[in-house]
Amino acid sequence: MNGQVRFSLRGRNPDVLTCIANLSNDEVFTPPEFAGRMLDTLAEAWAADHDGANIWSNASLRFLDPCTKSGVFLREITNHLTKGLADEIPNLEDRVDHILTKQVFGIGITRLTSLLARRSVYCSKHAKGRHSIAKTFSSDDGNIWFQRMEHTWVDGKCLYCGAGQKTLDRGDEFETHAYTFIHSDNIEARAAELFGGDMQFDVIIGNPPYQLDDGGYGTSAAPIYHLFVEKAFELTPRYAVFVTPSRWMAGGKGLDKYRERMLSDKRIRKLIDFPKLYEGFPGVKIRGGISYFLWDRDNPGPCMVQTIWDGQPMGPAVERYLDTYDVLVRRNEAIPILEKIRAKKEPTLDSRVSSQKPFGLRTYFHGKHDAKQLKDPIKLFGSRKISWIERSELLTNIEWIDKWKVLLTAVQGTSAAIETKFLSKPILAGPGSACTETYLVAGCFEDEKEAINYAKYLRTRFVRFLISLRKATQHATRDVYSFVPDLPLDQEWKDLDLFKRYGLTEEEIFFIESQVAEHDDEVSADGIAEEGDDD
């Protein structure tokens, strides 16, 4: 078997890395095709910054994947360099050995993934094994490092990643999920310790773990991917390219400071966004979609933003500064619409909408089945049913009890790949009523007619489109209303009136209507809307 055949791992059909199931929702393998797309973006940036030069023809560059799982990034980089360096290092075996020992580096996130990555990159789980295509390594790890690491517990939480001691301090037979790259005060010293000497990486690229594997679930689990990105920036590579969930753009638990940093960082030069569920990583449910970005250390400026939908670009890529708003407006087509609305400098609805638990009652709280035997009964809108409680049981916002209220579920959306409604059906709750945290109080009114007009306003496509610009997940919290104008309610607002009020063009109206579906019935009066019933 000659050297060319031995190295031709990609020639096998099917590609083994397309056949591996994800370990969990927090450790998602990157499809080879998607990794290739990210590397193409990197190569384009390098060429633009270096008079058209080919990044894969540079034998001095160092690449690091600090969260190696399948090894797909390192494998694809090695394949590109093998072709690009053919003229400079003609002998294939010498060329491959140079690339693997001098140019590509990884840090495994678990023992299993480190073995998988070495098998993908070196064609052997041992870097100096008999079948390895690298020939001069002195250790079996090669440049894909992994050693078990422990969390640093302080008051029941890890000092570095916030993991819960109760869940992850569980004995030597289990993985700790104490990821090496983010468990350090000095990442430069840590990199030197792992790989020997002063390590300056030119490119850091990866798909980090998304959330802590400590018992959280879905959007309630604490995110962790931003810690990898921040540590990568501390190493000041020439370029950083990461794929992460897109929830950071508008929401996300514990991501406010990260979002502010990312939006204000002028070195984020490209952002490729996949908002449709399952599109970026088929079969993996990541609410809000995924995106990848390119960070260019030496060339700050506006960011080129491109949305991908069903594999195709949605409109042209647009250069813009990401910090124009406090969240990232993902669709370029929405910007001119939003600017026309904000130009009127009107107050916004977030000042009307309540916070979570408007009356201090949890979702699981239920009252009596009927009002009999209650001295001063209050109708309670709860999770999918109405019950009754004593007025004295309410301790928060008691001044709202005897007003007309418009209620909306705090959670809206389903597992569908495309969300089109964005808000639930408003419920008109009359005087003498309250709700659990299943709902938000979207507004309180002395007059029934104003409450009805307000509920109808919330059902317009115009309002729900503006909600969509800030709503990254199922949760429709108060802040998602921050782009919606708070208009006088002495009239009934319809979409045509609103489009005319803000001078929207036919093209802009078409875009709104393409994104937001009509509601098919009227406002619910004292009814119950099930969570997620509109999508």
Phi and psi in degrees as a GROMACS rama.xvg file:
@    title "Ramachandran Plot"
@    xaxis  label "Phi"
@    yaxis  label "Psi"
@TYPE xy
-81.3825  169.624  ASN-2
-62.4704  -36.7556  GLY-3
-61.8305  -45.0738  GLN-4
-67.2564  -41.0141  VAL-5
-60.2595  -33.4505  ARG-6
-88.3521  -8.90921  PHE-7
-83.8363  59.1515  SER-8
-62.1661  -39.2274  LEU-9
-66.8156  -14.8354  ARG-10
-74.7195  -11.5841  GLY-11
-76.2871  149.177  ARG-12
-132.589  120.699  ASN-13
-82.8522  165.448  PRO-14
-65.4486  122.961  ASP-15
-58.466  -30.6056  VAL-16
-76.5127  -5.66749  LEU-17
-90.3842  -4.35808  THR-18
-110.564  2.99567  CYS-19
-94.6845  130.025  ILE-20
-76.0494  148.241  ALA-21
-66.5328  144.553  ASN-22
-69.0837  -37.9953  LEU-23
-169.491  177.615  SER-24
-70.7189  -17.2638  ASN-25
-96.2391  -15.8307  ASP-26
-122.087  85.2877  GLU-27
-100.646  126.655  VAL-28
-73.7313  143.262  PHE-29
-88.0811  124.138  THR-30
-60.8651  140.854  PRO-31
-54.1082  -39.3116  PRO-32
-62.6636  -39.7465  GLU-33
-68.4112  -41.0393  PHE-34
-59.4935  -39.769  ALA-35
-62.8025  -37.3556  GLY-36
-62.3746  -43.202  ARG-37
-64.1392  -40.1701  MET-38
-68.5458  -33.0786  LEU-39
-63.8765  -41.1223  ASP-40
-61.82  -41.5812  THR-41
-61.0857  -47.3771  LEU-42
-62.9652  -37.361  ALA-43
-64.3509  -41.3187  GLU-44
-65.9382  -42.4626  ALA-45
-60.7631  -45.6534  TRP-46
-61.8413  -41.2538  ALA-47
-65.4129  -33.4738  ALA-48
-87.8197  -11.423  ASP-49
-132.212  43.0682  HIS-50
53.0915  41.3314  ASP-51
83.4952  7.10112  GLY-52
-65.6713  153.657  ALA-53
-92.5473  116.645  ASN-54
-60.6757  -28.5524  ILE-55
-81.4571  0.74592  TRP-56
-103.794  12.9172  SER-57
-107.427  112.421  ASN-58
-83.3604  -1.48788  ALA-59
-102.823  -8.78327  SER-60
-76.8875  147.913  LEU-61
-116.938  136.186  ARG-62
-120.214  136.369  PHE-63
-128.426  130.005  LEU-64
-107.431  105.438  ASP-65
-82.1252  1.51438  PRO-66
-142.363  55.8572  CYS-67
-68.1788  130.597  THR-68
-118.297  -81.7338  LYS-69
-81.4259  -16.0827  SER-70
85.0594  12.8173  GLY-71
-63.7904  -39.4344  VAL-72
-64.8601  -45.649  PHE-73
-66.2222  -38.0657  LEU-74
-64.7856  -46.0837  ARG-75
-67.0642  -38.2451  GLU-76
-62.0944  -43.4469  ILE-77
-61.2518  -42.1621  THR-78
-61.6395  -44.1117  ASN-79
-64.1141  -44.1642  HIS-80
-67.2741  -34.8388  LEU-81
-60.3853  -39.1149  THR-82
-75.472  -43.5983  LYS-83
-69.8063  -26.0893  GLY-84
-99.2568  12.5913  LEU-85
-60.3108  -36.969  ALA-86
-74.4338  -39.1658  ASP-87
-74.0443  -38.0742  GLU-88
-126.937  86.3027  ILE-89
-61.9919  -36.7953  PRO-90
-71.8627  121.424  ASN-91
-60.9269  -46.179  LEU-92
-63.891  -41.6879  GLU-93
-65.5871  -38.4198  ASP-94
-64.5939  -47.2365  ARG-95
-64.2276  -41.6054  VAL-96
-63.2702  -40.9002  ASP-97
-60.7641  -45.9823  HIS-98
-61.8344  -46.4103  ILE-99
-73.3866  -31.6276  LEU-100
-93.8986  -21.4544  THR-101
-117.018  -17.2577  LYS-102
-121.551  -31.8992  GLN-103
-114.463  132.395  VAL-104
-136.875  147.273  PHE-105
-146.29  157.535  GLY-106
-124.212  113.51  ILE-107
-68.445  145.159  GLY-108
-90.0556  -20.6139  ILE-109
-143.824  167.799  THR-110
-61.8946  -42.1583  ARG-111
-61.7257  -46.6164  LEU-112
-69.0344  -29.8811  THR-113
-66.0038  -39.2885  SER-114
-66.8606  -41.3194  LEU-115
-63.0634  -43.2459  LEU-116
-64.1731  -42.3764  ALA-117
-63.3566  -37.6191  ARG-118
-64.9978  -37.472  ARG-119
-69.4165  -39.8125  SER-120
-91.5398  -45.6721  VAL-121
-96.2768  -5.29501  TYR-122
64.0317  22.3767  CYS-123
-162.658  140.293  SER-124
-71.3533  -12.4377  LYS-125
-114.002  121.878  HIS-126
-61.972  -27.8456  ALA-127
-110.531  22.7631  LYS-128
-74.1253  172.523  GLY-129
-61.6312  -31.923  ARG-130
-97.8001  0.755285  HIS-131
-67.7058  139.29  SER-132
-85.0561  -4.5174  ILE-133
-93.5827  141.601  ALA-134
-116.11  -12.1872  LYS-135
-123.145  18.5385  THR-136
-72.3047  148.106  PHE-137
-101.631  -5.94032  SER-138
-135.19  159.603  SER-139
-69.7338  -22.5397  ASP-140
-72.4359  -30.4508  ASP-141
62.6676  -135.134  GLY-142
-102.253  15.6757  ASN-143
-111.815  97.5298  ILE-144
-89.0995  139.373  TRP-145
-156.519  131.528  PHE-146
-142.003  146.355  GLN-147
-59.286  135.352  ARG-148
-129.087  147.923  MET-149
-103.385  153.277  GLU-150
-73.4711  159.452  HIS-151
-105.565  101.669  THR-152
-83.8004  130.984  TRP-153
-137.216  113.961  VAL-154
54.3757  41.6295  ASP-155
83.4945  2.22647  GLY-156
-130.365  150.265  LYS-157
-72.8836  133.158  CYS-158
-60.7432  -30.3115  LEU-159
-96.9794  -42.478  TYR-160
-115.438  -8.90819  CYS-161
81.1809  7.47148  GLY-162
-61.1131  149.758  ALA-163
-83.8738  128.586  GLY-164
-64.0827  -34.7016  GLN-165
-59.8517  -34.4252  LYS-166
-92.0231  -40.8527  THR-167
-103.714  -5.74201  LEU-168
-90.8063  81.7993  ASP-169
-132.103  15.0234  ARG-170
104.94  161.183  GLY-171
-69.4524  -16.8711  ASP-172
-79.7362  -8.24945  GLU-173
-115.241  153.655  PHE-174
-65.0617  143.837  GLU-175
-86.9336  -22.9456  THR-176
56.022  31.5066  HIS-177
-93.3236  89.0108  ALA-178
-70.5403  125.233  TYR-179
-56.0399  -42.438  THR-180
-63.248  -28.9415  PHE-181
-107.473  1.89872  ILE-182
-104.454  63.4266  HIS-183
-158.62  143.145  SER-184
-83.8103  -25.1712  ASP-185
-130.245  95.9232  ASN-186
-71.2243  -29.0102  ILE-187
-65.4442  -44.9099  GLU-188
-65.6591  -35.2613  ALA-189
-65.7639  -43.2834  ARG-190
-62.3125  -40.614  ALA-191
-64.5917  -37.271  ALA-192
-65.8547  -39.6506  GLU-193
-71.8789  -42.0867  LEU-194
-113.818  -4.55939  PHE-195
85.5127  123.447  GLY-196
80.2517  -177.517  GLY-197
-79.4427  107.061  ASP-198
-100.45  111.533  MET-199
-109.205  112.475  GLN-200
-91.4715  135.951  PHE-201
-81.777  -34.6643  ASP-202
-134.716  130.241  VAL-203
-118.017  125.23  ILE-204
-140.098  143.998  ILE-205
176.43  177.268  GLY-206
-130.437  89.6366  ASN-207
-73.0053  162.278  PRO-208
-55.0413  141.326  PRO-209
-88.4277  -35.1132  TYR-210
-149.232  164.695  GLN-211
-70.6043  130.558  LEU-212
-87.4742  64.0573  ASP-213
-130.65  31.8729  ASP-214
103.33  -8.63592  GLY-215
-71.9083  167.256  GLY-216
-143.28  134.713  TYR-217
58.1228  -137.152  GLY-218
-74.7789  -7.68888  THR-219
-83.7222  -15.9918  SER-220
-75.8372  147.337  ALA-221
-74.1165  127.577  ALA-222
-70.2302  154.909  PRO-223
-135.903  -13.7256  ILE-224
-61.1606  -32.7746  TYR-225
-65.4729  -26.1795  HIS-226
-66.9814  -35.9903  LEU-227
-66.4519  -42.6495  PHE-228
-62.7782  -45.1267  VAL-229
-64.6346  -39.5443  GLU-230
-66.0718  -36.9831  LYS-231
-62.4415  -42.1904  ALA-232
-61.8922  -34.1472  PHE-233
-64.0435  -26.8514  GLU-234
-80.1377  -4.38479  LEU-235
45.3352  55.7955  THR-236
-69.1143  168.985  PRO-237
-66.3356  -41.1669  ARG-238
-137.509  148.538  TYR-239
-129.434  134.526  ALA-240
-133.53  117.058  VAL-241
-132.833  144.498  PHE-242
-108.865  130.856  VAL-243
-144.555  167.88  THR-244
-59.3774  154.431  PRO-245
-94.52  5.15426  SER-246
-60.5621  -26.6362  ARG-247
-61.281  -22.491  TRP-248
-64.5319  -31.1047  MET-249
-134.465  -16.8668  ALA-250
-156.598  -145.537  GLY-251
102.004  130.475  GLY-252
-62.1942  121.953  LYS-253
71.2506  19.238  GLY-254
-110.339  8.48565  LEU-255
-61.2679  -47.2254  ASP-256
-67.8229  -37.5657  LYS-257
-64.1095  -45.1809  TYR-258
-59.9989  -45.3682  ARG-259
-59.6208  -41.877  GLU-260
-65.9643  -45.731  ARG-261
-64.4902  -42.8128  MET-262
-66.6063  -31.3389  LEU-263
-90.1739  -8.5606  SER-264
-82.936  107.302  ASP-265
-73.977  -1.66172  LYS-266
-87.236  -6.50169  ARG-267
-75.9067  102.679  ILE-268
-102.953  -19.8115  ARG-269
-141.306  139.904  LYS-270
-139.02  115.323  LEU-271
-109.743  117.266  ILE-272
-112.88  134.179  ASP-273
-121.313  82.4665  PHE-274
-74.3799  -19.7305  PRO-275
-75.7308  130.131  LYS-276
-57.3099  135.246  LEU-277
77.5546  -8.55368  TYR-278
-71.1545  -50.5216  GLU-279
-62.9601  -47.6665  GLY-280
-122.584  93.5661  PHE-281
-54.7423  133.347  PRO-282
86.1438  -4.4421  GLY-283
-110.498  119.13  VAL-284
-84.3266  106.313  LYS-285
-123.881  99.2021  ILE-286
-61.1098  135.054  ARG-287
90.1552  -7.74663  GLY-288
80.0759  -173.137  GLY-289
-128.496  168.251  ILE-290
-157.517  160  SER-291
-130.567  152.855  TYR-292
-130.754  157.231  PHE-293
-116.85  124.837  LEU-294
-106.152  123.519  TRP-295
-116.334  104.852  ASP-296
-57.0988  -40.5634  ARG-297
-100.482  1.99427  ASP-298
-135.207  70.0345  ASN-299
-66.7924  154.995  PRO-300
165.148  -167.643  GLY-301
-68.0112  160.561  PRO-302
-101.235  135.275  CYS-303
-84.7072  114.918  MET-304
-108.078  130.686  VAL-305
-137.133  130.106  GLN-306
-98.9739  134.814  THR-307
-112.66  130.099  ILE-308
-138.425  124.209  TRP-309
53.0531  39.1345  ASP-310
80.8108  -1.70117  GLY-311
-120.364  146.764  GLN-312
-64.2528  135.95  PRO-313
-95.4233  95.8143  MET-314
75.7307  175.477  GLY-315
-72.8184  152.976  PRO-316
-66.8019  142.272  ALA-317
-126.716  132.278  VAL-318
-83.6695  125.605  GLU-319
-156.306  159.848  ARG-320
-84.495  133.274  TYR-321
-78.0769  -18.2198  LEU-322
-95.4833  21.3521  ASP-323
-61.8374  -34.5905  THR-324
-123.483  171.752  TYR-325
-78.4221  -10.4467  ASP-326
-127  165.847  VAL-327
-89.1658  116.762  LEU-328
-77.9165  112.93  VAL-329
-74.6413  -38.9507  ARG-330
-90.0874  124.143  ARG-331
-59.9116  -34.0344  ASN-332
-65.4671  -20.5424  GLU-333
-79.8063  -21.2402  ALA-334
-59.8207  -52.882  ILE-335
-62.547  -32.0368  PRO-336
-64.5718  -48.1581  ILE-337
-63.2156  -37.8855  LEU-338
-64.603  -38.6077  GLU-339
-63.8983  -38.483  LYS-340
-70.9365  -44.9433  ILE-341
-70.9146  -20.6479  ARG-342
-62.8057  -23.1895  ALA-343
-79.9745  -10.53  LYS-344
54.132  44.416  LYS-345
-88.3203  153.531  GLU-346
-62.605  161.575  PRO-347
-120.718  163.235  THR-348
-72.4486  -16.4075  LEU-349
-60.1671  -22.3671  ASP-350
-75.0782  -18.9135  SER-351
-88.0015  -35.7951  ARG-352
-77.4317  140.516  VAL-353
-75.1236  166.564  SER-354
-83.3346  -178.241  SER-355
-64.1578  155.122  GLN-356
51.6746  61.733  LYS-357
-56.8796  -30.385  PRO-358
-115.119  13.8607  PHE-359
79.1429  11.9748  GLY-360
-106.816  131.619  LEU-361
-72.7641  164.767  ARG-362
-58.7979  -38.8742  THR-363
-79.7165  -1.23453  TYR-364
-73.5749  133.435  PHE-365
-135.144  140.928  HIS-366
-92.9423  -154.166  GLY-367
-80.2626  158.134  LYS-368
-69.6836  -27.9249  HIS-369
-144.767  174.353  ASP-370
-87.2517  -1.54457  ALA-371
-62.9636  143.293  LYS-372
71.2754  4.898  GLN-373
-95.2738  136.187  LEU-374
-71.0204  -44.861  LYS-375
-137.367  77.5477  ASP-376
-72.1484  143.117  PRO-377
-123  132.314  ILE-378
-73.5033  129.175  LYS-379
-115.711  120.239  LEU-380
-86.9876  114.931  PHE-381
-122.888  -162.131  GLY-382
-68.7512  96.2566  SER-383
68.498  13.4743  ARG-384
-159.765  162.622  LYS-385
-104.378  137.263  ILE-386
-136.061  -172.98  SER-387
-133.37  141.57  TRP-388
-137.595  165.555  ILE-389
-74.3882  140.668  GLU-390
-55.1871  -35.8045  ARG-391
-66.5606  -14.4994  SER-392
-76.2262  -16.0847  GLU-393
-91.3644  128.019  LEU-394
-118.245  -9.41851  LEU-395
-120.823  136.079  THR-396
51.9237  43.2279  ASN-397
-66.0983  -20.1467  ILE-398
-69.2327  -14.9645  GLU-399
-84.0121  -17.2102  TRP-400
-56.0376  -44.5187  ILE-401
-97.4025  21.2759  ASP-402
-106.904  164.271  LYS-403
-75.4242  133.736  TRP-404
-128.54  147.027  LYS-405
-111.363  120.83  VAL-406
-106.9  144.015  LEU-407
-135.13  142.916  LEU-408
-63.3672  141.453  THR-409
-73.0234  -16.5644  ALA-410
-123.246  129.526  VAL-411
-142.163  129.228  GLN-412
128.208  160.128  GLY-413
-130.022  -161.77  THR-414
-86.8366  7.90576  SER-415
-61.7083  150.171  ALA-416
-68.0505  -24.0279  ALA-417
-129.145  124.315  ILE-418
-91.9493  135.812  GLU-419
-130.705  -7.93697  THR-420
-106.039  -43.2193  LYS-421
73.8927  -28.6707  PHE-422
-131.064  148.943  LEU-423
-74.5532  175.168  SER-424
-71.1729  125.83  LYS-425
-63.5845  145.184  PRO-426
-112.94  129.562  ILE-427
-91.5631  111.328  LEU-428
-107.437  119.388  ALA-429
-77.9205  178.222  GLY-430
-55.8766  147.991  PRO-431
81.5639  34.1382  GLY-432
-140.271  162.476  SER-433
-152.624  -175.845  ALA-434
-151.301  161.891  CYS-435
-87.1884  -177.273  THR-436
-73.874  1.87777  GLU-437
-57.8162  -29.1371  THR-438
-119.138  157.292  TYR-439
-105.773  147.566  LEU-440
-85.7948  104.982  VAL-441
-74.0218  -20.9903  ALA-442
-178.129  150.352  GLY-443
-120.53  142.462  CYS-444
-144.385  148.289  PHE-445
-79.5266  -26.6094  GLU-446
-112.111  133.294  ASP-447
-63.9801  -39.3378  GLU-448
-62.5893  -41.6464  LYS-449
-62.2045  -40.9001  GLU-450
-62.6032  -41.1058  ALA-451
-65.1487  -45.0523  ILE-452
-61.6441  -37.8989  ASN-453
-66.1784  -44.2495  TYR-454
-61.0983  -40.822  ALA-455
-68.3825  -34.8733  LYS-456
-60.5879  -42.6344  TYR-457
-65.6612  -20.547  LEU-458
-87.4256  -7.49019  ARG-459
-68.6506  152.302  THR-460
-63.5521  -35.6022  ARG-461
-55.48  -52.1521  PHE-462
-64.7474  -46.0131  VAL-463
-69.2413  -26.5569  ARG-464
-64.9182  -45.1822  PHE-465
-65.7095  -33.8446  LEU-466
-61.556  -41.6296  ILE-467
-62.009  -27.1752  SER-468
-69.6737  -18.8238  LEU-469
-117.382  -3.80504  ARG-470
-101.403  104.126  LYS-471
-93.3853  -19.6531  ALA-472
-136.785  -165.712  THR-473
-67.7948  -23.5895  GLN-474
-76.3128  121.147  HIS-475
-105.663  71.4598  ALA-476
-79.7118  173.758  THR-477
-55.7609  -36.796  ARG-478
-66.8757  -19.7816  ASP-479
-71.0073  -10.5263  VAL-480
-91.4296  5.17346  TYR-481
-72.3705  -12.9161  SER-482
-97.6407  -6.8452  PHE-483
-88.3067  122.156  VAL-484
-63.8828  141.396  PRO-485
-93.5434  96.2398  ASP-486
-95.8778  158.031  LEU-487
-57.5998  141.083  PRO-488
-110.016  25.7662  LEU-489
-84.5201  5.53337  ASP-490
-143.444  163.182  GLN-491
-90.1839  121.282  GLU-492
-89.9811  129.156  TRP-493
-117.805  161.972  LYS-494
-57.3218  -42.0201  ASP-495
-61.4187  -38.3568  LEU-496
-64.4906  -41.1952  ASP-497
-71.5258  -41.2103  LEU-498
-61.3488  -40.0268  PHE-499
-69.6951  -40.7669  LYS-500
-57.1563  -37.9669  ARG-501
-102.847  8.81733  TYR-502
63.4553  41.1946  GLY-503
-78.3088  142.79  LEU-504
-80.4764  167.624  THR-505
-60.2132  -38.1844  GLU-506
-65.6814  -40.6267  GLU-507
-68.6841  -38.5175  GLU-508
-63.9928  -43.1653  ILE-509
-59.8673  -40.7062  PHE-510
-63.1062  -45.7841  PHE-511
-58.8811  -46.9513  ILE-512
-68.7348  -24.777  GLU-513
-75.6665  -20.2927  SER-514
-98.0098  -26.0062  GLN-515
-126.185  125.123  VAL-516
-83.4788  153.761  ALA-517
-70.4544  149.568  GLU-518
-79.4427  145.238  HIS-519
-104.066  9.15  ASP-520
-152.463  -179.058  ASP-521
-88.1127  177.467  GLU-522
-60.3448  137.807  VAL-523
-81.4184  124.238  SER-524
-100.411  111.511  ALA-525
54.5828  34.584  ASP-526
-106.145  -179.3  GLY-527
-119.115  125.149  ILE-528
-100.314  129.254  ALA-529
-76.2809  146.222  GLU-530
-58.4213  128.209  GLU-531
74.5659  21.1586  GLY-532
-78.3503  -4.3659  ASP-533
-101.32  -3.78814  ASP-534
